[in-house]
């Protein structure tokens, strides 16, 4: 079922348009109102949590922020805490030194330029230190209900492996998903695909025997029951 495009990209055949609706209908049935697995209290702590989650697990970030967010839930409180104490709070997370520096810097920017409020546009969010397109998309989707898709490793893998939205890079996959996902499912598509990739369509060995959408998947290396 593989194909070679004009730019040399090799991947599964695109999922048929008629199959996309039932694909999401099935994924959504188990979790009609999905949420991020990152713990947060408000849009500000969400920005911090997502920024900390780069190259780290949600479980690891939640452990590090459990006590932090009890005391610190505004940019002012974070600046008052200071970079050194923040480093100590998040030292179990990878790249914690650089992340602590960015969190303090983005907190100061929110105070000085955004009246301590988290901005709602991608352009403004991406101005914040340590906030890239993926983080901005997560915040817009989770905090403000925007129909954005933040392509992480799970979403990139599932989109390519199944043929749902093949692309050579995360931006191509994001644009394909925005074009191909039915409007009724676009709001939560990010979470459904991510969770499917995290728990079923895993990187090393997808759990095809327990996959509820296996009939719509174009992956030719489907696994079988042991």
Helices and strands as residue ranges (DSSP letters): E 2-4, E 10-12, H 17-30, H 43-52, H 58-71, H 75-81, H 83-89, H 96-113, H 122-125, H 133-144, H 153-162, H 170-180, H 183-199, G 208-210, G 214-216
